[in-house]
Every structure is written in C-alpha cells, then in structure tokens.
Amino acid sequence: MSKVAAISVSSVQRIWRGHGLQPHRVRQFKLSTDPAFAAKLCDVVGLYVDPPAHAVVLSVDEKSQIQALARTQAPLPMKSGQPTTRTHDYKRHGTTTLFSALNVLEDKVIGRCMQRHPHQEFIRFLNTIEAAVPAGKVVDAILDNDAVHKHPKLRAWLDRHPRWTFHFTPTSASWLNAVEGFFAKLTQRRLRRGVFRSLVDIQAAIKRFVAETNSRPKPFVWTSDLDRIIRAAKRGHLVLDSHH
C-alpha cells in the first residue's frame, strides 16, 4: 500500500491505527439463513435455562472421521526452554465416529464409538440412550440439521417412542448444541497430542475421557443473552445485504 500511495510504511501504519484498521487479521463468521432462527433459538435455550419437569434434556450429535494418527517417529519430551517436539508427518490407522449424548443438567455423557455414521448407527445409538434413561422420564433431544437426523426411518423410530421429542438447532448454528463443547474438550485434551497406533487405542482413549468427564460433572449453564444474539444476527444480515 505504501508503494501504491507513494507514502512511507510508517504513514500507512499510522493511518491504519487511526482508523482502527487491521488488514492483517481475518475473522470467520457464518450467519444462519434459517427463517425460524429466533423461534428455534428460543426453543433450545429454553430447554437449557428452564427444562420441563420430569424431563431429561440431551444434547446429541456425532463427531465423525476421528483419525487414529501416530507420528512416524516418537515425540521428544519437553525440557527447560523447549516445548515438546514431534515430526510433521504421521501414519493413519483408520477412523472412528463418536456418537455422544450430553445430559445438560448433570454433565454426564453417553458415548459410543462406531465405524460409520449413517442412520442405522444413529438409531442403534438412540436405542442405547433409551435403555439408559429411567422409565417415567420424557426425553427432549437437541440435534443439528444433519440429514441423518431427519431420515424417514428415524421419524418412524420416533413414532414408536412417544416419550422422545426432537428439537433442531437453526441451520448453520451448531454452536448452539452443548455437546459441541464436549467435543472441543475431547479434541484439545485427549486427541490432538495423542499417539494412536490402532482404532482400539483411540477408542479406548475416548472411553477413558468420557469416564473421566462423568466422574467430575459440571452442569452446563447458559449465560448468553438471547436478545443480543438475535440483534447481532440481524445486524449481520443487514451488512451482507448492503454489499449485494
């Protein structure tokens, strides 16, 4: 920019600072185009803040394509003044999919690893949850808009299990699903730095993490203001529309 404008680099930087511009930074965003965004947002947050009596509120989703990776050489341990080091390349030993249901009131996770994630496996996971939830409780399940969650055979399963109700997050709003926080912790604390030489290794590590999470529960608490979220979404759409 200094070459094009024929001014010094320091002048360009001073102008940027004066106008609060940071061209070297990029932030990502994704606005939901769901026409029922506000209604779905209020429905899901209502379950978090004021769950129905005699109900179990579950945040349900799957984390697919979890790779069992092992570095080509053993990592070198951390020492004074130097972080842990590892090779840039790795060997793949297969992938697994983790189906999870987070009880938002108790912070307890029901998890099951499977090889794939079509509707058959998802129905098998729902049967696992159904067996784990005490009789006499209704089940409010929060899910995203993945096609697997709306498969005709899944709707037939719901017809056979009348105590279940599905609540879908708005499109492009997976951040609203509380189980995503559990997936983020799993990735950060167990998977990212792990060395897994087989699917058995990584599935065992995931099971240990689920057990550790359940042994130290910390109930999910919603703190964001709904009106603020809705106003921010409207502002985002106005800005996008002004550029078209």
ZIMOLIN-V311087 format. One record per residue. N is the residue number from 1. OMEGA is omega in whole degrees, -180 to 180 (999 if undefined). NEAR is the number of other C-alpha atoms within 12 Angstrom. Layout:
[[N;OMEGA;NEAR] [N;OMEGA;NEAR]]
//
This chain:
[[1;179;15] [2;178;15] [3;-178;10] [4;-178;9] [5;180;10] [6;174;11] [7;-176;14] [8;177;14] [9;-179;15] [10;178;13] [11;177;16] [12;-179;21] [13;179;19] [14;178;16] [15;178;18] [16;-180;17] [17;-179;13] [18;-180;11] [19;179;11] [20;-178;11] [21;179;14] [22;-175;15] [23;-179;14] [24;-177;8] [25;177;8] [26;176;8] [27;-179;8] [28;176;6] [29;175;14] [30;-180;18] [31;177;25] [32;175;27] [33;-179;17] [34;179;20] [35;179;15] [36;-177;16] [37;-175;26] [38;-178;27] [39;180;19] [40;178;29] [41;-179;36] [42;180;26] [43;-178;26] [44;-179;38] [45;176;34] [46;177;24] [47;179;36] [48;-171;35] [49;-175;21] [50;-177;19] [51;179;24] [52;177;19] [53;179;13] [54;180;16] [55;171;25] [56;-180;35] [57;-176;44] [58;171;40] [59;-168;46] [60;175;43] [61;176;40] [62;174;39] [63;-173;32] [64;174;22] [65;173;22] [66;-174;34] [67;171;31] [68;-175;31] [69;173;30] [70;179;28] [71;-177;23] [72;175;17] [73;-179;16] [74;178;19] [75;177;19] [76;-174;13] [77;176;12] [78;174;11] [79;-175;9] [80;178;7] [81;-178;7] [82;179;9] [83;173;11] [84;179;14] [85;179;15] [86;-179;19] [87;-179;17] [88;-177;13] [89;-173;13] [90;175;20] [91;178;20] [92;179;21] [93;177;23] [94;-180;24] [95;177;27] [96;177;29] [97;178;30] [98;171;40] [99;-177;42] [100;173;41] [101;-179;45] [102;172;39] [103;-170;38] [104;179;38] [105;-175;26] [106;-175;23] [107;175;31] [108;-175;32] [109;167;44] [110;-176;37] [111;179;39] [112;179;35] [113;177;32] [114;-176;29] [115;-178;24] [116;178;24] [117;170;29] [118;-173;23] [119;-179;24] [120;179;20] [121;180;24] [122;177;38] [123;176;26] [124;179;23] [125;177;32] [126;177;33] [127;176;22] [128;178;19] [129;-179;32] [130;179;29] [131;-176;15] [132;-178;19] [133;-178;26] [134;175;14] [135;-179;14] [136;178;14] [137;171;20] [138;-175;23] [139;173;35] [140;-176;37] [141;179;38] [142;-177;41] [143;173;38] [144;-172;31] [145;176;25] [146;-178;24] [147;179;18] [148;-176;22] [149;-179;33] [150;-179;22] [151;180;18] [152;179;15] [153;176;20] [154;176;27] [155;176;20] [156;177;16] [157;178;26] [158;178;24] [159;180;14] [160;-179;14] [161;-172;21] [162;179;17] [163;-179;23] [164;171;29] [165;178;28] [166;175;32] [167;-175;31] [168;174;36] [169;174;35] [170;176;31] [171;-179;25] [172;180;22] [173;-180;28] [174;178;28] [175;-179;27] [176;-178;36] [177;-171;41] [178;-177;39] [179;177;37] [180;176;30] [181;176;26] [182;178;41] [183;180;36] [184;178;17] [185;178;19] [186;-180;31] [187;-175;22] [188;-170;14] [189;-175;19] [190;-171;28] [191;-169;27] [192;-178;21] [193;-177;21] [194;174;28] [195;-174;28] [196;-175;30] [197;177;25] [198;175;22] [199;178;26] [200;180;22] [201;-175;24] [202;178;36] [203;176;32] [204;179;24] [205;178;29] [206;179;39] [207;177;25] [208;-180;21] [209;177;29] [210;179;32] [211;179;20] [212;177;21] [213;-179;27] [214;-180;23] [215;179;14] [216;-174;14] [217;176;19] [218;-173;18] [219;-180;22] [220;179;27] [221;177;20] [222;-176;21] [223;-176;12] [224;180;15] [225;-177;15] [226;-179;23] [227;179;15] [228;179;14] [229;-179;22] [230;178;22] [231;180;15] [232;179;19] [233;179;26] [234;178;20] [235;180;15] [236;180;19] [237;178;20] [238;179;14] [239;179;13] [240;-179;15] [241;-179;10] [242;180;9] [243;-177;8] [244;999;7]]
//
